[in-house]
Every structure is written in C-alpha cells, then in structure tokens.
C-alpha cells in the first residue's frame, strides 16, 4: 500500500512536467503556417435552359439570410423549374438552390439550416441522411430536411410543407453532417495546416399538405435537380464523404 501511495505521489508530481513536455513537443510537430483551400463547388449556377432541361435564373438572398450570417459570407442563389420548350409554360413549382461560402469565421458564416430556418418561420423540422446518385454515377450523402411554414393571408392561415436537401462541400471533402464537417475542419487545421473555405449547398421546394402526391412529386424533382446540377458544380472528380 505504501509503495502504491508513493508511486501515485510521484506521478502527480511529474504530471505538470510531462504535460509541458507534450505541449512543447507538439509545437515542433504541428504545422506553423496555415494554407487556405477554397471549396470544390463552383458559385456559377447555370442559367437559361441548362442543365438537362431545367430553366434557371439568378436571385438575391433575403435580408433574413444576410442578417444572421457574417458580413464576409458569400452567396450564390438561383431558382430552377421545368419549362415546356414549345409552350414556354412552367410545368411545376420552382425549386430554390443556394450556395453559401464561409468567410474568415467558419462558425458565423455557415451552419446547419436547422439553426437558421426557424428564424424564417419554419417549424416541425425533421432530418435524415439520404444517399443520392448523380448523373455522372457518383453517390453523395445529403441530409433531407422537412419543415412546415404557416402563412397568414388576411384572416386565413395556410400551411405549406417544405423539403430541403443540403450538404457541406470543402476542398476534397463533401459531408452531410455539421459535426463531421467540424471534425474534418479541425483535423485539417491542426495536423495539415490547411484552412477549409467550406460551402453549404441546399436545394429546397414546397407543396401543399392537401396535395396527396405533393411530397413524392416534390422529392423526386429535388433529387433529379441535384443529380443534374451537382456534376456541373463540383470541380474535383472524387471528393470524400
């Protein structure tokens, strides 16, 4: 018993010295200069009749979106719909595509939509992971998020359902989880000396709850737009997930 007590006291006495030695050793091992790496996703959302029969046009981010993010956050946003090439009539409800690029402060530039959508009136948020196959054969895991917005039209209140698909794109990384994005970012900063300029890619659409086929139709259109659009935007052929 005396020997164990003496050993414990000896270890406690050496602990500060061991910790200091470890910290000093890590200073020589860890990178001293940080390299900034841009996201692999392009901000150039195609417009006109592209891609694959979609018609797109650019739009501005809302004041609500701008207000909750850092001043140096960059936005790229467009609206897409299917248009009959002969009659020029819109076949269905438009879908909104947003790409948000982080600034110097990753935490205040981009974050999970579960955090910002409630400020825009969305309630009953429910998320799940979905693997989608792109037009070029690649598979990427997205987060599928559903929500509800209650709109007031005079004395009437109308419910509108939303479906969102989102993913985070770094340099050589694509991930659907905010926690995984944070983990990858920390590892790259600490062990590789690389600072990721992450981007957040989101596609969203809406439908009325009284439409029995609304959810299935909107979900299919969102998945098809992602499959057609992402190969146009991703610069690297094989980003990790």
matplotlib code that plots the C-alpha trace (Angstrom):
import matplotlib.pyplot as plt

x = [0.0, 2.8, 4.5, 1.3, 0.9, 4.4, 4.0, 0.8, 2.5, 5.5, 3.2, 1.2, 4.5, 5.6, 2.3, 2.8, 6.3, 5.0, 2.2, 4.5, 6.9, 4.0, 2.8, 6.3, 6.8, 3.6, 4.7, 7.6, 5.3, 2.3, 2.2, 3.4, 1.7, -1.9, -2.8, -6.3, -8.1, -11.2, -14.3, -14.6, -18.1, -18.4, -20.6, -21.5, -25.1, -26.1, -28.9, -31.2, -32.1, -29.4, -28.7, -30.8, -33.9, -34.0, -34.5, -32.7, -32.4, -30.3, -31.9, -30.7, -30.5, -33.1, -32.5, -33.2, -30.5, -28.0, -28.7, -28.0, -24.6, -21.2, -20.6, -17.9, -20.2, -20.7, -24.0, -24.9, -28.6, -30.9, -34.4, -35.0, -38.1, -39.1, -40.3, -42.1, -39.7, -42.7, -45.3, -42.8, -45.2, -43.8, -44.5, -44.4, -43.5, -40.0, -37.1, -34.6, -30.8, -28.5, -24.7, -23.2, -19.5, -17.8, -15.8, -12.9, -15.1, -16.4, -18.9, -20.7, -20.5, -22.3, -24.1, -26.8, -30.2, -31.8, -30.4, -31.4, -34.7, -36.7, -35.9, -37.5, -40.8, -40.1, -41.4, -41.5, -38.1, -37.1, -33.9, -32.5, -29.5, -30.1, -27.7, -28.3, -26.8, -25.6, -26.0, -22.3, -22.6, -21.2, -23.0, -23.2, -24.9, -27.2, -29.3, -33.0, -34.9, -38.7, -40.4, -43.7, -44.4, -47.7, -48.6, -51.2, -53.4, -55.8, -57.7, -56.8, -53.8, -52.3, -49.8, -47.1, -44.7, -41.1, -38.4, -34.7, -31.6, -28.3, -24.6, -21.3, -18.5, -14.9, -11.7, -11.6, -14.4, -18.2, -20.2, -23.9, -23.2, -22.3, -20.4, -18.3, -17.6, -16.3, -14.2, -12.6, -12.0, -10.2, -8.1, -7.0, -6.2, -4.2, -2.5, -2.2, -2.0, -5.0, -8.0, -11.1, -13.3, -16.4, -19.6, -23.1, -25.3, -29.0, -32.0, -35.5, -39.1, -42.6, -46.0, -49.5, -50.5, -53.8, -52.0, -51.8, -48.9, -47.2, -44.4, -43.5, -43.5, -41.5, -39.0, -38.4, -37.9, -35.4, -33.4, -33.4, -32.2, -29.4, -28.4, -28.3, -26.8, -24.1, -21.8, -21.8, -20.7, -18.2, -14.7, -13.0, -13.9, -13.9, -14.4, -14.5, -17.8]
y = [0.0, 2.4, 1.6, 2.4, 5.6, 6.6, 5.8, 7.9, 10.9, 10.6, 10.5, 13.6, 15.4, 14.6, 15.3, 19.1, 18.4, 15.7, 17.8, 20.7, 18.4, 17.1, 20.6, 21.8, 18.7, 19.3, 22.8, 21.3, 18.7, 20.7, 23.0, 26.6, 28.2, 27.8, 27.3, 28.4, 26.0, 27.0, 24.9, 22.5, 23.7, 26.5, 29.5, 29.7, 28.3, 27.8, 29.9, 29.5, 26.1, 24.2, 21.7, 18.8, 20.8, 22.9, 26.6, 28.7, 32.4, 34.1, 35.7, 37.6, 36.2, 37.5, 40.1, 37.4, 35.2, 38.0, 39.3, 36.0, 35.4, 37.1, 40.2, 38.4, 35.5, 35.0, 33.9, 32.3, 31.6, 30.6, 29.4, 26.4, 25.0, 22.7, 24.8, 23.3, 24.2, 24.7, 26.4, 28.1, 27.2, 26.2, 22.5, 22.7, 24.8, 26.4, 24.9, 27.1, 26.4, 28.2, 28.1, 29.9, 30.3, 30.7, 33.8, 34.0, 32.8, 29.4, 29.3, 32.6, 32.2, 28.9, 26.5, 23.9, 25.0, 23.5, 26.6, 29.3, 28.1, 28.6, 32.3, 32.3, 30.8, 27.1, 24.7, 20.9, 20.3, 16.6, 15.5, 12.2, 11.1, 10.1, 8.8, 10.3, 9.2, 11.9, 12.0, 11.1, 8.0, 9.4, 8.9, 11.6, 11.5, 14.5, 15.5, 15.5, 18.0, 18.6, 21.6, 23.5, 27.2, 28.8, 31.7, 34.3, 35.5, 38.0, 36.1, 32.8, 30.7, 28.3, 25.6, 24.9, 21.9, 22.2, 19.6, 20.6, 18.7, 20.0, 19.1, 20.8, 21.0, 21.7, 21.1, 17.4, 16.8, 16.5, 15.7, 15.9, 16.3, 19.5, 17.5, 15.7, 19.0, 20.4, 17.4, 17.4, 21.2, 20.8, 17.9, 19.8, 22.9, 21.1, 18.3, 19.6, 23.3, 23.8, 26.1, 24.9, 27.5, 25.4, 26.0, 25.0, 23.7, 23.5, 22.7, 23.3, 23.0, 23.3, 21.7, 22.0, 19.4, 18.8, 17.5, 13.7, 13.4, 16.6, 15.2, 12.4, 14.7, 17.5, 15.0, 13.4, 16.8, 17.8, 14.6, 15.0, 18.6, 17.6, 14.7, 17.0, 20.1, 18.8, 17.4, 20.9, 22.5, 20.1, 20.7, 17.6, 14.2, 12.3, 14.3, 12.3, 11.9]
z = [0.0, 0.9, -2.5, -4.4, -2.5, -3.2, -6.9, -7.1, -5.4, -7.8, -10.9, -9.6, -9.1, -12.7, -14.4, -14.9, -16.3, -18.6, -19.9, -20.6, -22.4, -24.6, -25.4, -26.3, -28.5, -30.4, -31.2, -33.3, -34.9, -35.8, -38.9, -38.3, -41.4, -42.5, -46.2, -47.2, -49.5, -51.4, -51.7, -54.6, -55.5, -58.1, -57.4, -61.1, -61.0, -64.7, -66.1, -69.1, -70.4, -68.5, -67.2, -68.7, -69.5, -66.3, -66.7, -64.1, -63.2, -60.5, -57.5, -54.4, -50.9, -48.5, -45.8, -43.2, -44.7, -44.8, -41.3, -39.4, -41.1, -41.0, -43.2, -45.4, -46.2, -50.0, -51.6, -54.9, -55.4, -58.3, -59.0, -61.3, -62.9, -65.7, -68.7, -71.7, -74.6, -77.0, -75.0, -72.5, -69.7, -66.3, -65.6, -61.8, -58.7, -58.8, -56.8, -55.0, -55.0, -52.5, -52.2, -49.2, -48.8, -45.4, -44.6, -42.1, -39.2, -40.1, -37.2, -38.0, -41.8, -42.4, -40.1, -40.1, -41.7, -38.6, -36.8, -39.2, -40.7, -37.5, -37.8, -41.2, -39.8, -40.3, -37.7, -37.1, -38.6, -39.2, -40.8, -42.1, -44.2, -47.9, -50.4, -53.9, -57.2, -59.5, -63.3, -63.7, -61.5, -58.3, -55.0, -52.3, -48.9, -48.2, -45.3, -46.2, -44.0, -43.9, -42.3, -42.2, -42.6, -41.5, -43.8, -42.9, -45.8, -44.2, -41.5, -43.0, -42.0, -44.6, -44.0, -46.6, -46.4, -47.4, -48.4, -48.3, -49.3, -48.1, -47.9, -46.9, -49.5, -48.6, -50.5, -51.1, -48.6, -49.0, -45.9, -44.8, -41.1, -39.3, -36.7, -39.3, -41.1, -37.8, -37.1, -40.6, -40.4, -37.0, -38.3, -41.4, -39.4, -36.6, -38.4, -42.0, -41.6, -44.0, -43.6, -45.4, -47.1, -46.7, -48.7, -47.9, -50.8, -50.4, -52.7, -51.5, -52.7, -51.3, -51.7, -50.1, -47.5, -49.2, -52.3, -51.9, -54.3, -53.4, -51.2, -53.5, -56.6, -54.9, -53.5, -56.9, -58.6, -55.9, -56.3, -60.1, -59.9, -57.6, -59.9, -62.9, -61.2, -58.9, -61.7, -63.2, -60.0, -58.4, -59.6, -58.2, -59.6, -56.3, -53.1, -49.9, -48.0]

ax = plt.figure().add_subplot(projection="3d")
ax.plot(x, y, z, "-o")
ax.set_aspect("equal")
plt.show()
